[in-house]
Amino acid sequence: MNLKHDVRAVAQQFDIYGEFLSAEAYGSGHINDTYCVVFGQAGKRVRYIFQRINHLVFKNPVGLMENISRVTKHLAAKSAGMPDETRRALSLIPARDGGVYHLDATGNYWRAYLFIEGAQTYDAVQSTAQAFEAAQAFGRFQSLLADLPAPRLHDTIPDFHHTPKRFLAFEQAVEKDAVNRTALAKSEIAFALKRKAMTSQLLEAKLPERVTHNDTKFNNVMLDDATGAGICVIDLDTVMPGLALYDVGDMVRTTTSPVKEDELDLSKVTMQFPMFEALMRGYLKTAAEFLIPAEKQLLVAAGKVITFEIGLRFLTDYLAGDTYFKIHREGHNLDRCRTQFKLVESIEQQEPQMQKLVEDL
Protein backbone atom coordinates (compact mmCIF):
# COMPACT_ATOMS: atom_id res chain seq x y z
CA MET A 1 0.00 0.00 0.00
CA ASN A 2 2.05 2.91 -1.31
CA LEU A 3 0.10 5.92 -0.02
CA LYS A 4 1.06 9.51 0.76
CA HIS A 5 -0.09 9.10 4.39
CA ASP A 6 -0.29 6.30 6.98
CA VAL A 7 -4.04 5.92 6.64
CA ARG A 8 -4.09 2.77 8.79
CA ALA A 9 -2.71 4.74 11.77
CA VAL A 10 -5.23 7.54 11.15
CA ALA A 11 -8.13 5.05 10.91
CA GLN A 12 -7.32 3.75 14.40
CA GLN A 13 -8.19 7.20 15.75
CA PHE A 14 -11.83 7.00 14.60
CA ASP A 15 -14.73 5.20 16.23
CA ILE A 16 -14.91 2.34 13.72
CA TYR A 17 -15.01 -1.29 14.81
CA GLY A 18 -13.66 -4.27 12.89
CA GLU A 19 -10.44 -5.02 11.01
CA PHE A 20 -8.70 -2.49 8.79
CA LEU A 21 -8.44 -4.20 5.37
CA SER A 22 -7.27 -1.61 2.82
CA ALA A 23 -6.97 2.03 1.77
CA GLU A 24 -6.57 3.58 -1.66
CA ALA A 25 -6.54 7.11 -3.08
CA TYR A 26 -10.03 8.06 -4.24
CA GLY A 27 -11.77 10.67 -6.40
CA SER A 28 -10.62 13.54 -8.61
CA GLY A 29 -10.44 16.40 -6.09
CA HIS A 30 -7.47 18.79 -6.27
CA ILE A 31 -7.40 20.23 -2.74
CA ASN A 32 -7.77 17.57 -0.02
CA ASP A 33 -6.25 14.07 0.04
CA THR A 34 -9.09 11.54 -0.15
CA TYR A 35 -8.99 7.79 0.53
CA CYS A 36 -11.48 4.95 0.35
CA VAL A 37 -10.89 2.78 3.42
CA VAL A 38 -12.33 -0.72 3.84
CA PHE A 39 -13.01 -2.43 7.18
CA GLY A 40 -14.09 -6.01 7.76
CA GLN A 41 -17.14 -6.02 10.04
CA ALA A 42 -19.06 -9.21 10.92
CA GLY A 43 -18.05 -10.88 7.67
CA LYS A 44 -18.88 -7.84 5.52
CA ARG A 45 -16.63 -5.28 3.81
CA VAL A 46 -17.71 -1.78 4.87
CA ARG A 47 -16.35 1.31 3.13
CA TYR A 48 -15.51 4.75 4.56
CA ILE A 49 -14.16 7.97 3.06
CA PHE A 50 -11.16 9.48 4.86
CA GLN A 51 -9.91 12.97 4.03
CA ARG A 52 -6.91 15.01 5.03
CA ILE A 53 -8.05 18.63 5.04
CA ASN A 54 -5.69 20.96 3.18
CA HIS A 55 -5.05 23.53 5.92
CA LEU A 56 -3.04 25.73 3.54
CA VAL A 57 -6.26 26.43 1.61
CA PHE A 58 -8.67 26.14 4.54
CA LYS A 59 -6.84 28.07 7.22
CA ASN A 60 -9.42 27.42 9.97
CA PRO A 61 -9.96 23.64 9.81
CA VAL A 62 -11.55 23.58 13.27
CA GLY A 63 -14.19 26.14 12.23
CA LEU A 64 -14.66 24.30 8.94
CA MET A 65 -15.36 21.03 10.78
CA GLU A 66 -17.78 22.81 13.14
CA ASN A 67 -19.68 23.99 10.04
CA ILE A 68 -19.77 20.51 8.51
CA SER A 69 -20.86 18.90 11.78
CA ARG A 70 -23.74 21.35 12.25
CA VAL A 71 -24.85 21.17 8.62
CA THR A 72 -24.78 17.37 8.34
CA LYS A 73 -26.68 16.95 11.64
CA HIS A 74 -29.33 19.42 10.48
CA LEU A 75 -29.69 17.71 7.10
CA ALA A 76 -29.93 14.28 8.76
CA ALA A 77 -32.65 15.50 11.13
CA LYS A 78 -34.60 16.97 8.19
CA SER A 79 -34.26 13.69 6.24
CA ALA A 80 -35.39 11.45 9.10
CA GLY A 81 -38.21 9.15 8.06
CA MET A 82 -37.63 9.68 4.33
CA PRO A 83 -36.73 6.78 2.04
CA ASP A 84 -32.92 6.32 1.93
CA GLU A 85 -32.55 8.73 4.84
CA THR A 86 -28.99 7.57 5.64
CA ARG A 87 -27.87 8.33 2.06
CA ARG A 88 -29.33 11.84 1.84
CA ALA A 89 -26.61 13.57 3.85
CA LEU A 90 -22.97 12.88 4.61
CA SER A 91 -22.48 11.11 7.97
CA LEU A 92 -19.38 12.08 9.95
CA ILE A 93 -17.70 9.30 11.94
CA PRO A 94 -16.66 10.58 15.39
CA ALA A 95 -13.03 10.42 16.46
CA ARG A 96 -12.18 8.25 19.49
CA ASP A 97 -11.66 11.39 21.59
CA GLY A 98 -15.30 12.39 20.93
CA GLY A 99 -14.52 15.15 18.40
CA VAL A 100 -15.47 15.33 14.73
CA TYR A 101 -11.88 15.30 13.44
CA HIS A 102 -8.45 13.88 14.32
CA LEU A 103 -5.30 16.02 14.50
CA ASP A 104 -2.29 13.82 13.80
CA ALA A 105 1.28 14.19 15.11
CA THR A 106 2.40 16.06 11.98
CA GLY A 107 -0.33 18.72 12.26
CA ASN A 108 -2.74 17.30 9.68
CA TYR A 109 -6.49 17.41 10.25
CA TRP A 110 -8.47 14.29 9.28
CA ARG A 111 -12.16 13.46 9.00
CA ALA A 112 -14.06 10.29 8.13
CA TYR A 113 -17.46 9.76 6.50
CA LEU A 114 -19.61 6.71 5.95
CA PHE A 115 -19.33 5.74 2.26
CA ILE A 116 -22.60 6.32 0.36
CA GLU A 117 -23.21 3.11 -1.57
CA GLY A 118 -25.22 2.73 -4.78
CA ALA A 119 -24.56 6.27 -6.03
CA GLN A 120 -21.76 8.06 -7.82
CA THR A 121 -20.54 11.41 -9.10
CA TYR A 122 -19.81 12.30 -12.73
CA ASP A 123 -17.13 14.75 -13.80
CA ALA A 124 -19.20 15.89 -16.80
CA VAL A 125 -22.96 16.17 -17.23
CA GLN A 126 -24.32 13.68 -19.77
CA SER A 127 -27.95 14.81 -20.17
CA THR A 128 -30.50 17.47 -19.30
CA ALA A 129 -32.08 14.91 -16.93
CA GLN A 130 -28.84 14.79 -14.93
CA ALA A 131 -28.62 18.60 -14.90
CA PHE A 132 -32.21 18.75 -13.58
CA GLU A 133 -31.41 16.24 -10.80
CA ALA A 134 -28.24 18.03 -9.71
CA ALA A 135 -29.96 21.44 -9.62
CA GLN A 136 -32.88 19.97 -7.70
CA ALA A 137 -30.43 18.51 -5.15
CA PHE A 138 -28.63 21.84 -4.69
CA GLY A 139 -31.97 23.67 -4.34
CA ARG A 140 -33.11 21.12 -1.75
CA PHE A 141 -29.78 21.53 0.09
CA GLN A 142 -30.31 25.31 0.39
CA SER A 143 -33.96 24.87 1.31
CA LEU A 144 -33.27 22.37 4.13
CA LEU A 145 -30.60 24.67 5.57
CA ALA A 146 -32.71 27.84 5.35
CA ASP A 147 -33.73 27.40 9.00
CA LEU A 148 -30.33 26.36 10.40
CA PRO A 149 -30.33 27.83 13.94
CA ALA A 150 -27.82 30.47 15.06
CA PRO A 151 -24.93 31.07 15.45
CA ARG A 152 -23.79 32.07 11.98
CA LEU A 153 -21.51 29.57 10.24
CA HIS A 154 -17.79 30.31 9.97
CA ASP A 155 -16.49 31.86 6.73
CA THR A 156 -14.15 29.07 5.60
CA ILE A 157 -12.73 31.28 2.80
CA PRO A 158 -13.60 34.94 3.53
CA ASP A 159 -14.90 36.99 0.55
CA PHE A 160 -14.88 33.86 -1.64
CA HIS A 161 -17.51 35.25 -4.04
CA HIS A 162 -17.00 38.98 -3.36
CA THR A 163 -16.81 39.92 -7.05
CA PRO A 164 -15.86 43.62 -6.55
CA LYS A 165 -12.86 42.55 -4.41
CA ARG A 166 -11.90 40.01 -7.08
CA PHE A 167 -12.02 42.86 -9.61
CA LEU A 168 -9.82 45.06 -7.43
CA ALA A 169 -7.25 42.24 -7.21
CA PHE A 170 -7.35 42.01 -11.01
CA GLU A 171 -6.78 45.77 -11.42
CA GLN A 172 -3.83 45.57 -9.03
CA ALA A 173 -2.35 42.65 -10.98
CA VAL A 174 -2.63 44.64 -14.23
CA GLU A 175 -0.94 47.64 -12.63
CA LYS A 176 1.86 45.57 -11.07
CA ASP A 177 2.42 43.36 -14.15
CA ALA A 178 4.68 41.17 -12.00
CA VAL A 179 5.84 38.84 -14.79
CA ASN A 180 5.41 41.11 -17.85
CA ARG A 181 2.29 39.42 -19.20
CA THR A 182 -0.18 42.28 -19.67
CA ALA A 183 0.86 42.66 -23.32
CA LEU A 184 -0.04 38.98 -23.89
CA ALA A 185 -3.52 39.44 -22.42
CA LYS A 186 -4.54 42.81 -23.90
CA SER A 187 -7.91 41.72 -25.29
CA GLU A 188 -8.84 39.79 -22.12
CA ILE A 189 -7.95 42.79 -19.94
CA ALA A 190 -10.05 45.05 -22.18
CA PHE A 191 -12.95 42.56 -22.01
CA ALA A 192 -12.82 42.61 -18.20
CA LEU A 193 -12.48 46.39 -17.82
CA LYS A 194 -15.53 46.93 -20.04
CA ARG A 195 -17.64 44.86 -17.62
CA LYS A 196 -16.59 46.37 -14.29
CA ALA A 197 -20.16 47.55 -13.53
CA MET A 198 -21.36 43.95 -13.57
CA THR A 199 -19.26 43.01 -10.54
CA SER A 200 -21.47 44.77 -7.98
CA GLN A 201 -24.82 43.61 -9.40
CA LEU A 202 -25.48 40.83 -6.87
CA LEU A 203 -24.12 42.62 -3.79
CA GLU A 204 -25.96 45.88 -4.49
CA ALA A 205 -29.30 44.04 -4.61
CA LYS A 206 -29.18 43.68 -0.78
CA LEU A 207 -30.26 40.04 -0.92
CA PRO A 208 -30.69 37.95 2.24
CA GLU A 209 -27.73 35.96 3.50
CA ARG A 210 -28.27 32.20 3.17
CA VAL A 211 -26.40 29.01 4.01
CA THR A 212 -24.84 28.19 0.64
CA HIS A 213 -22.58 25.49 -0.78
CA ASN A 214 -20.38 27.86 -2.84
CA ASP A 215 -18.91 25.13 -5.07
CA THR A 216 -21.88 23.75 -7.00
CA LYS A 217 -19.99 21.88 -9.70
CA PHE A 218 -21.95 19.04 -11.24
CA ASN A 219 -19.60 16.47 -9.66
CA ASN A 220 -20.51 17.62 -6.16
CA VAL A 221 -23.87 15.82 -6.33
CA MET A 222 -24.11 12.03 -6.03
CA LEU A 223 -26.66 10.50 -8.43
CA ASP A 224 -28.39 7.26 -7.49
CA ASP A 225 -27.20 4.31 -9.62
CA ALA A 226 -30.69 2.82 -9.94
CA THR A 227 -32.93 5.88 -10.37
CA GLY A 228 -30.53 8.65 -11.47
CA ALA A 229 -31.94 10.90 -8.74
CA GLY A 230 -29.72 13.49 -7.07
CA ILE A 231 -29.34 11.77 -3.71
CA CYS A 232 -26.65 13.64 -1.77
CA VAL A 233 -24.66 16.91 -1.99
CA ILE A 234 -20.99 16.40 -1.10
CA ASP A 235 -17.77 18.42 -0.67
CA LEU A 236 -18.97 20.69 2.13
CA ASP A 237 -15.71 22.56 2.81
CA THR A 238 -17.03 25.82 1.37
CA VAL A 239 -20.48 25.65 3.00
CA MET A 240 -20.79 29.03 4.70
CA PRO A 241 -22.91 32.19 4.68
CA GLY A 242 -23.46 33.58 1.19
CA LEU A 243 -26.04 34.46 -1.44
CA ALA A 244 -28.27 31.73 -2.88
CA LEU A 245 -27.34 33.16 -6.28
CA TYR A 246 -23.66 32.25 -5.84
CA ASP A 247 -24.69 28.59 -6.05
CA VAL A 248 -26.96 29.21 -9.03
CA GLY A 249 -24.22 31.10 -10.87
CA ASP A 250 -21.67 28.35 -10.38
CA MET A 251 -24.18 25.71 -11.55
CA VAL A 252 -24.73 27.67 -14.77
CA ARG A 253 -20.98 28.17 -15.23
CA THR A 254 -20.00 24.52 -14.78
CA THR A 255 -22.99 22.66 -16.30
CA THR A 256 -24.20 24.60 -19.34
CA SER A 257 -21.00 24.59 -21.44
CA PRO A 258 -20.27 21.35 -23.36
CA VAL A 259 -16.48 21.62 -22.95
CA LYS A 260 -13.90 21.69 -20.15
CA GLU A 261 -12.92 25.00 -18.59
CA ASP A 262 -9.56 25.03 -20.40
CA GLU A 263 -10.88 24.25 -23.92
CA LEU A 264 -8.59 25.74 -26.57
CA ASP A 265 -11.16 25.78 -29.41
CA LEU A 266 -13.36 28.67 -28.30
CA SER A 267 -15.86 28.00 -31.09
CA LYS A 268 -17.01 25.01 -29.00
CA VAL A 269 -17.77 27.16 -25.92
CA THR A 270 -21.46 28.02 -25.68
CA MET A 271 -24.17 28.36 -23.05
CA GLN A 272 -26.48 25.48 -24.00
CA PHE A 273 -30.02 26.72 -23.48
CA PRO A 274 -31.56 23.24 -22.88
CA MET A 275 -29.06 22.67 -20.03
CA PHE A 276 -29.89 26.08 -18.55
CA GLU A 277 -33.60 25.28 -18.72
CA ALA A 278 -33.04 21.93 -16.97
CA LEU A 279 -31.03 23.66 -14.22
CA MET A 280 -33.69 26.32 -13.64
CA ARG A 281 -36.55 23.80 -13.60
CA GLY A 282 -34.70 21.55 -11.14
CA TYR A 283 -33.49 24.35 -8.88
CA LEU A 284 -36.82 26.19 -8.70
CA LYS A 285 -38.69 22.96 -7.99
CA THR A 286 -36.98 22.76 -4.59
CA ALA A 287 -35.89 26.38 -3.95
CA ALA A 288 -38.79 28.53 -5.21
CA GLU A 289 -40.60 28.39 -1.87
CA PHE A 290 -37.90 30.16 0.16
CA LEU A 291 -36.50 32.54 -2.49
CA ILE A 292 -37.68 36.15 -2.46
CA PRO A 293 -38.70 37.91 -5.73
CA ALA A 294 -35.41 39.84 -5.97
CA GLU A 295 -33.44 36.57 -5.90
CA LYS A 296 -35.60 35.04 -8.64
CA GLN A 297 -35.20 38.19 -10.75
CA LEU A 298 -31.39 37.84 -10.68
CA LEU A 299 -31.06 34.12 -11.49
CA VAL A 300 -29.83 34.84 -15.03
CA ALA A 301 -27.50 37.62 -13.87
CA ALA A 302 -25.99 35.18 -11.35
CA GLY A 303 -24.76 32.88 -14.11
CA LYS A 304 -23.13 35.78 -15.93
CA VAL A 305 -21.55 37.39 -12.84
CA ILE A 306 -20.08 34.20 -11.35
CA THR A 307 -18.74 33.01 -14.73
CA PHE A 308 -17.14 36.44 -15.19
CA GLU A 309 -15.73 36.31 -11.65
CA ILE A 310 -14.02 32.95 -12.20
CA GLY A 311 -12.63 34.14 -15.55
CA LEU A 312 -11.32 37.20 -13.74
CA ARG A 313 -9.62 35.00 -11.12
CA PHE A 314 -7.89 32.94 -13.83
CA LEU A 315 -6.74 36.13 -15.56
CA THR A 316 -5.51 37.66 -12.30
CA ASP A 317 -3.51 34.52 -11.51
CA TYR A 318 -2.02 34.48 -15.01
CA LEU A 319 -0.91 38.12 -14.65
CA ALA A 320 0.52 37.42 -11.17
CA GLY A 321 2.62 34.47 -12.40
CA ASP A 322 0.34 31.46 -11.73
CA THR A 323 0.59 31.51 -7.95
CA TYR A 324 -2.84 30.08 -7.00
CA PHE A 325 -4.31 27.65 -9.55
CA LYS A 326 -2.31 24.58 -10.54
CA ILE A 327 -1.24 24.79 -14.20
CA HIS A 328 -0.27 21.99 -16.57
CA ARG A 329 1.04 24.03 -19.50
CA GLU A 330 2.35 27.48 -20.39
CA GLY A 331 -0.53 29.98 -20.53
CA HIS A 332 -2.96 27.53 -18.90
CA ASN A 333 -4.65 30.18 -16.76
CA LEU A 334 -5.05 32.48 -19.76
CA ASP A 335 -6.71 29.61 -21.67
CA ARG A 336 -9.07 29.07 -18.73
CA CYS A 337 -9.86 32.79 -18.62
CA ARG A 338 -10.68 32.86 -22.35
CA THR A 339 -13.08 29.94 -21.97
CA GLN A 340 -14.94 31.67 -19.13
CA PHE A 341 -15.11 34.99 -20.98
CA LYS A 342 -16.44 33.25 -24.11
CA LEU A 343 -19.16 31.69 -21.94
CA VAL A 344 -19.99 35.16 -20.53
CA GLU A 345 -20.42 36.40 -24.12
CA SER A 346 -22.70 33.46 -24.94
CA ILE A 347 -24.84 34.23 -21.86
CA GLU A 348 -25.03 37.90 -22.85
CA GLN A 349 -26.26 36.94 -26.33
CA GLN A 350 -29.00 34.69 -24.91
CA GLU A 351 -29.93 36.80 -21.87
CA PRO A 352 -33.40 37.94 -23.06
CA GLN A 353 -34.44 34.36 -23.84
CA MET A 354 -33.01 33.12 -20.52
CA GLN A 355 -34.82 35.86 -18.58
CA LYS A 356 -38.12 35.06 -20.28
CA LEU A 357 -37.75 31.37 -19.33
CA VAL A 358 -37.16 32.22 -15.66
CA GLU A 359 -40.16 34.56 -15.60
CA ASP A 360 -42.37 31.88 -17.23
CA LEU A 361 -41.22 29.31 -14.66
C-alpha positions in Angstrom: 0.0 0.0 0.0 2.1 2.9 -1.3 0.1 5.9 0.0 1.1 9.5 0.8 -0.1 9.1 4.4 -0.3 6.3 7.0 -4.0 5.9 6.6 -4.1 2.8 8.8 -2.7 4.7 11.8 -5.2 7.5 11.1 -8.1 5.1 10.9 -7.3 3.8 14.4 -8.2 7.2 15.8 -11.8 7.0 14.6 -14.7 5.2 16.2 -14.9 2.3 13.7 -15.0 -1.3 14.8 -13.7 -4.3 12.9 -10.4 -5.0 11.0 -8.7 -2.5 8.8 -8.4 -4.2 5.4 -7.3 -1.6 2.8 -7.0 2.0 1.8 -6.6 3.6 -1.7 -6.5 7.1 -3.1 -10.0 8.1 -4.2 -11.8 10.7 -6.4 -10.6 13.5 -8.6 -10.4 16.4 -6.1 -7.5 18.8 -6.3 -7.4 20.2 -2.7 -7.8 17.6 0.0 -6.2 14.1 0.0 -9.1 11.5 -0.2 -9.0 7.8 0.5 -11.5 4.9 0.3 -10.9 2.8 3.4 -12.3 -0.7 3.8 -13.0 -2.4 7.2 -14.1 -6.0 7.8 -17.1 -6.0 10.0 -19.1 -9.2 10.9 -18.1 -10.9 7.7 -18.9 -7.8 5.5 -16.6 -5.3 3.8 -17.7 -1.8 4.9 -16.3 1.3 3.1 -15.5 4.7 4.6 -14.2 8.0 3.1 -11.2 9.5 4.9 -9.9 13.0 4.0 -6.9 15.0 5.0 -8.0 18.6 5.0 -5.7 21.0 3.2 -5.1 23.5 5.9 -3.0 25.7 3.5 -6.3 26.4 1.6 -8.7 26.1 4.5 -6.8 28.1 7.2 -9.4 27.4 10.0 -10.0 23.6 9.8 -11.6 23.6 13.3 -14.2 26.1 12.2 -14.7 24.3 8.9 -15.4 21.0 10.8 -17.8 22.8 13.1 -19.7 24.0 10.0 -19.8 20.5 8.5 -20.9 18.9 11.8 -23.7 21.4 12.2 -24.9 21.2 8.6 -24.8 17.4 8.3 -26.7 16.9 11.6 -29.3 19.4 10.5 -29.7 17.7 7.1 -29.9 14.3 8.8 -32.7 15.5 11.1 -34.6 17.0 8.2 -34.3 13.7 6.2 -35.4 11.4 9.1 -38.2 9.1 8.1 -37.6 9.7 4.3 -36.7 6.8 2.0 -32.9 6.3 1.9 -32.6 8.7 4.8 -29.0 7.6 5.6 -27.9 8.3 2.1 -29.3 11.8 1.8 -26.6 13.6 3.9 -23.0 12.9 4.6 -22.5 11.1 8.0 -19.4 12.1 9.9 -17.7 9.3 11.9 -16.7 10.6 15.4 -13.0 10.4 16.5 -12.2 8.3 19.5 -11.7 11.4 21.6 -15.3 12.4 20.9 -14.5 15.1 18.4 -15.5 15.3 14.7 -11.9 15.3 13.4 -8.5 13.9 14.3 -5.3 16.0 14.5 -2.3 13.8 13.8 1.3 14.2 15.1 2.4 16.1 12.0 -0.3 18.7 12.3 -2.7 17.3 9.7 -6.5 17.4 10.3 -8.5 14.3 9.3 -12.2 13.5 9.0 -14.1 10.3 8.1 -17.5 9.8 6.5 -19.6 6.7 6.0 -19.3 5.7 2.3 -22.6 6.3 0.4 -23.2 3.1 -1.6 -25.2 2.7 -4.8 -24.6 6.3 -6.0 -21.8 8.1 -7.8 -20.5 11.4 -9.1 -19.8 12.3 -12.7 -17.1 14.7 -13.8 -19.2 15.9 -16.8 -23.0 16.2 -17.2 -24.3 13.7 -19.8 -27.9 14.8 -20.2 -30.5 17.5 -19.3 -32.1 14.9 -16.9 -28.8 14.8 -14.9 -28.6 18.6 -14.9 -32.2 18.7 -13.6 -31.4 16.2 -10.8 -28.2 18.0 -9.7 -30.0 21.4 -9.6 -32.9 20.0 -7.7 -30.4 18.5 -5.2 -28.6 21.8 -4.7 -32.0 23.7 -4.3 -33.1 21.1 -1.7 -29.8 21.5 0.1 -30.3 25.3 0.4 -34.0 24.9 1.3 -33.3 22.4 4.1 -30.6 24.7 5.6 -32.7 27.8 5.4 -33.7 27.4 9.0 -30.3 26.4 10.4 -30.3 27.8 13.9 -27.8 30.5 15.1 -24.9 31.1 15.5 -23.8 32.1 12.0 -21.5 29.6 10.2 -17.8 30.3 10.0 -16.5 31.9 6.7 -14.2 29.1 5.6 -12.7 31.3 2.8 -13.6 34.9 3.5 -14.9 37.0 0.6 -14.9 33.9 -1.6 -17.5 35.3 -4.0 -17.0 39.0 -3.4 -16.8 39.9 -7.1 -15.9 43.6 -6.6 -12.9 42.5 -4.4 -11.9 40.0 -7.1 -12.0 42.9 -9.6 -9.8 45.1 -7.4 -7.2 42.2 -7.2 -7.4 42.0 -11.0 -6.8 45.8 -11.4 -3.8 45.6 -9.0 -2.4 42.6 -11.0 -2.6 44.6 -14.2 -0.9 47.6 -12.6 1.9 45.6 -11.1 2.4 43.4 -14.2 4.7 41.2 -12.0 5.8 38.8 -14.8 5.4 41.1 -17.9 2.3 39.4 -19.2 -0.2 42.3 -19.7 0.9 42.7 -23.3 0.0 39.0 -23.9 -3.5 39.4 -22.4 -4.5 42.8 -23.9 -7.9 41.7 -25.3 -8.8 39.8 -22.1 -7.9 42.8 -19.9 -10.1 45.1 -22.2 -13.0 42.6 -22.0 -12.8 42.6 -18.2 -12.5 46.4 -17.8 -15.5 46.9 -20.0 -17.6 44.9 -17.6 -16.6 46.4 -14.3 -20.2 47.6 -13.5 -21.4 44.0 -13.6 -19.3 43.0 -10.5 -21.5 44.8 -8.0 -24.8 43.6 -9.4 -25.5 40.8 -6.9 -24.1 42.6 -3.8 -26.0 45.9 -4.5 -29.3 44.0 -4.6 -29.2 43.7 -0.8 -30.3 40.0 -0.9 -30.7 38.0 2.2 -27.7 36.0 3.5 -28.3 32.2 3.2 -26.4 29.0 4.0 -24.8 28.2 0.6 -22.6 25.5 -0.8 -20.4 27.9 -2.8 -18.9 25.1 -5.1 -21.9 23.7 -7.0 -20.0 21.9 -9.7 -22.0 19.0 -11.2 -19.6 16.5 -9.7 -20.5 17.6 -6.2 -23.9 15.8 -6.3 -24.1 12.0 -6.0 -26.7 10.5 -8.4 -28.4 7.3 -7.5 -27.2 4.3 -9.6 -30.7 2.8 -9.9 -32.9 5.9 -10.4 -30.5 8.6 -11.5 -31.9 10.9 -8.7 -29.7 13.5 -7.1 -29.3 11.8 -3.7 -26.6 13.6 -1.8 -24.7 16.9 -2.0 -21.0 16.4 -1.1 -17.8 18.4 -0.7 -19.0 20.7 2.1 -15.7 22.6 2.8 -17.0 25.8 1.4 -20.5 25.6 3.0 -20.8 29.0 4.7 -22.9 32.2 4.7 -23.5 33.6 1.2 -26.0 34.5 -1.4 -28.3 31.7 -2.9 -27.3 33.2 -6.3 -23.7 32.2 -5.8 -24.7 28.6 -6.1 -27.0 29.2 -9.0 -24.2 31.1 -10.9 -21.7 28.3 -10.4 -24.2 25.7 -11.5 -24.7 27.7 -14.8 -21.0 28.2 -15.2 -20.0 24.5 -14.8 -23.0 22.7 -16.3 -24.2 24.6 -19.3 -21.0 24.6 -21.4 -20.3 21.4 -23.4 -16.5 21.6 -22.9 -13.9 21.7 -20.1 -12.9 25.0 -18.6 -9.6 25.0 -20.4 -10.9 24.3 -23.9 -8.6 25.7 -26.6 -11.2 25.8 -29.4 -13.4 28.7 -28.3 -15.9 28.0 -31.1 -17.0 25.0 -29.0 -17.8 27.2 -25.9 -21.5 28.0 -25.7 -24.2 28.4 -23.1 -26.5 25.5 -24.0 -30.0 26.7 -23.5 -31.6 23.2 -22.9 -29.1 22.7 -20.0 -29.9 26.1 -18.6 -33.6 25.3 -18.7 -33.0 21.9 -17.0 -31.0 23.7 -14.2 -33.7 26.3 -13.6 -36.6 23.8 -13.6 -34.7 21.5 -11.1 -33.5 24.4 -8.9 -36.8 26.2 -8.7 -38.7 23.0 -8.0 -37.0 22.8 -4.6 -35.9 26.4 -3.9 -38.8 28.5 -5.2 -40.6 28.4 -1.9 -37.9 30.2 0.2 -36.5 32.5 -2.5 -37.7 36.1 -2.5 -38.7 37.9 -5.7 -35.4 39.8 -6.0 -33.4 36.6 -5.9 -35.6 35.0 -8.6 -35.2 38.2 -10.7 -31.4 37.8 -10.7 -31.1 34.1 -11.5 -29.8 34.8 -15.0 -27.5 37.6 -13.9 -26.0 35.2 -11.3 -24.8 32.9 -14.1 -23.1 35.8 -15.9 -21.5 37.4 -12.8 -20.1 34.2 -11.4 -18.7 33.0 -14.7 -17.1 36.4 -15.2 -15.7 36.3 -11.6 -14.0 32.9 -12.2 -12.6 34.1 -15.5 -11.3 37.2 -13.7 -9.6 35.0 -11.1 -7.9 32.9 -13.8 -6.7 36.1 -15.6 -5.5 37.7 -12.3 -3.5 34.5 -11.5 -2.0 34.5 -15.0 -0.9 38.1 -14.6 0.5 37.4 -11.2 2.6 34.5 -12.4 0.3 31.5 -11.7 0.6 31.5 -7.9 -2.8 30.1 -7.0 -4.3 27.6 -9.6 -2.3 24.6 -10.5 -1.2 24.8 -14.2 -0.3 22.0 -16.6 1.0 24.0 -19.5 2.3 27.5 -20.4 -0.5 30.0 -20.5 -3.0 27.5 -18.9 -4.6 30.2 -16.8 -5.1 32.5 -19.8 -6.7 29.6 -21.7 -9.1 29.1 -18.7 -9.9 32.8 -18.6 -10.7 32.9 -22.4 -13.1 29.9 -22.0 -14.9 31.7 -19.1 -15.1 35.0 -21.0 -16.4 33.3 -24.1 -19.2 31.7 -21.9 -20.0 35.2 -20.5 -20.4 36.4 -24.1 -22.7 33.5 -24.9 -24.8 34.2 -21.9 -25.0 37.9 -22.9 -26.3 36.9 -26.3 -29.0 34.7 -24.9 -29.9 36.8 -21.9 -33.4 37.9 -23.1 -34.4 34.4 -23.8 -33.0 33.1 -20.5 -34.8 35.9 -18.6 -38.1 35.1 -20.3 -37.7 31.4 -19.3 -37.2 32.2 -15.7 -40.2 34.6 -15.6 -42.4 31.9 -17.2 -41.2 29.3 -14.7 
